[in-house]
Amino acid sequence: MLKRMIGATLRTAIQLKGRTLFLLIGITTEEIVVSAFDYALYPFVIWKYGLLKGGAIMALLSLIVCYAVLVLYNLTKKDWFGIELIKKLREYKGKGKIFRILFYFFL
């Protein structure tokens, strides 16, 4: 009995470690891409091509990158950004009213 409980606890810990790693990779990658777009590429393209042409180029590039992220998210079937985790927490139906209220308002 104790051996089974320890095994289940270890499996849960490994699953949580994997989820945490996926969230860390996903959020870090998103921040790097957003920072590169906002602080490096966007000003350069606007400076090089002007406001209208540069804005159009950046809108197209942004569309391509966002679409690629969605395709990658769907292909890998992994919760890279914690979206599914937040959905589960929001639908929490536990016993405590305090937790249900906190999860509803803060997520």
Buried (B, 14 or more C-beta within 10 A) or exposed (E): EEEEEEEEEEEEEEEEEEBEEBBEEBEEBEEEBEEEBEEEBBEEBBEEBEEEEBBEBBEEBEEEBEEEBEEEBEEEEBBBBBEEBEEEBEEEEEEEEEEBEEBEEEE
